[in-house]
Amino acid sequence: MFTGIIESVGVVKDLKKELQNLHITIACNFTNELKIDQSVAHNGVCLTVVHISGNEYTVTAIEETLSKTNLKQLQVNDYVNLERAMKLGDRLDGHIVQGHVDQTAICTDITYEEGSWKFTFQYDASLNNITIEKGSITVNGVSLTVVDSEKDSFSVAIIPYTFEHTNFKNFIKGTEVNLEFDVIGKYVTRLMSLN
């Protein structure tokens, strides 16, 4: 379980393909606090630490994960949003995030609005995921509030702190991002489809 509050931005140091799996090695400032088998969200994708060496650790993404996320596009020196799993009893500063990406979206517009940025994303609406204005959405692991909501797109406002401390600062039009829709909204949508 995660909160969508990014703890650090890691750097991809190595990528190794093994059969259909991808071993991703990341350098970050909290590697010395990690343990083997620990869960870390990478651009919103929950992956298990399988190896630690110095300030770098390795996780493995299987084909199912690669096919549904933007991790398949990672390259060495790319920046990745990181969050360790929430501790029971901690404050929930973002919203409930499972680390299970529902689908990807494409950044279609970035507008600077005199002190903040408005990012617009388009996604495949045929997968029956929804957003609502003022509802929660997770983009590359970042807990955000939806500003504008359409059937297949939405916008979010990014404050300077979030812009500087996540990989949002590296987004351009056409950037593919991971989306995890609000878990409560997913259950409501599912219940409505049963009636």
N, C-alpha and C positions, 0 to 999 in steps of 0.2 A: 504494500500500500504506500502511495506517495501523496504529496500535496501539490505538486506543480510549481513549487518554489525552487528555482534552480540554485544549486549549491556551488557549482563551479563550472567552468567551461574547460573541457579537456581537449587535447590535441591527439589526433590519430597518428601513431608512430609506425604501425605495421599492419598489413592486411595479408592474411594467408588463406587461400582457398584450399579446402580439403574435402574432396567429393562434393557434396552439395552444401557443406557448411562453410562459414566464413569466420575465421578467428581474427578478432579486432583487438589490437593492442593500443592502449590509451595512456598518455601521461597526464597526471593531474595533481593538484596540491593536497589531496587527501588520501593518496595511495597508501601511505604508511599507516593509515587507520583501518584499511580494509582487511578482510579475511577471505580465504577460499570459501566458496559457497554463498557468499553474501550477494544480495540483489542490489543492482544499481540501474537506474533508468538512464538510457542513452537516447537523446532526442525523443524522450517519452517511451522508449521501449525497454521493458524490464528484462535484463540479462544477468546471468550468474557469473561471478568472478571465478575463473578456473586456474589462473596462474598470476603470481605477483613476482616482480623483479625490480628492485630499486624503487624508482618513482613511477614505474609503469605496471599496468595490470592488463590481463587478457580476458576477454569474454568471447563466447561463441554464439553466432546467430545461425539458426538452421534455415532451410529453404522456405518453410512456411513463413518465418519472420521476414526473410529477405524479400519474398514476393509481395508482402503487404505493407512494407515500410520503405523509407528512403535510405535505409542502411546499405542497400545494394549499391548505392551511388557513392559511398564514401571513398575518399582518396587520402593518401598519406598527407599530413599537415592540415586536413580539414578540422574545423572546430565542432565539438559535440557538447550539447547541453547535458549536464550530469546532475543527478539527485540520488542520494542514498535513501533507502527505505525509511519510512517514518517510524519513530520510536513510540510505543504505546504510552500515552500520557502527555505527549508533546502537543503544542498548540497546532491546530489545523489552519495555517495562514492562507492557504490557497483554497482548493476544494478536493474532494475525494477523487484521487487518480489511481487507477489500477496498474498502469504501465502496460496496458494491452491496447495497441494501436488499432483503431477501427478501419482506417483507410488513409490515403494520402490526399493532398490537395496541392494546387499550384498557386503561387503568389502571382496575382494579376495586376496589382497596383500598390504603389508605395507613395504616400503623400506626406510631406513635412508640414506640420500645422503649428508653426511658431511655438516650439517647446515640446512637441510630442510628434509621433509618427502614426499615421493610419495605414494599416496593412490590410489588403483585401485578398481573400483566397477563394478559389473555386474548386468544388469537389463533385464527384459523381453522385447525384441525388438518387440514382436507381438502387443504391445500397440501403435506402430508407433511414439514413441518419439525418437528424434535424438539429438546427440551432434555434434559439429564441433570443430576441433582444434582451439584454441584461442577464442572460443565462451564462453558464460556464462552458468553456471549451479549452482543451489542451492542445497547443500548437508546439511541436518539437519539445514536448515535455513541460512547457510553460503554461501555468494556470492563468487564464485570461477571461475577461468579460466581453461578450459579444456586443458590438455597437450596432451594426446593421445586419439584419438577418433576411436572407432570401432563400428560395427553394434549393439552390445549388451553390450558394456563396454566402460569405459573411465577412465583416470587417472587425478589426480589433484596434484599440488605441494603445500605443506603447509609450510609456514614460521614459525619460532619459536613463534612469537607473537600469531598467530592464533592457533597454537598447544596448547599453554598454556592457552589461554583465551576462548576456546570452549571445547566441549566434544570430539573433535578429539583425545585428549590425552587418552581417555578411549576406543578407538576403538581397536578391535582385528580382525583377520580374522574371518569372519562369522557374524560380526556385521551388523544388518539391519539398513539402513538409509533411510530417506525421500528424494525424489528428486522432485524439481520443475524445469522443463526445461525452457529455455529462451522463454519468451512470444512471441517475434518476430518470432523465429524459429517455434513455434507452429502454428502461423497464416500462415506462408509460407508453412509449411507442409500440413496444411489443404487445402489451396488454390491449391497446386499442386495435391492433391488427387481428387479434383473436376474436373480436366481437363482430 
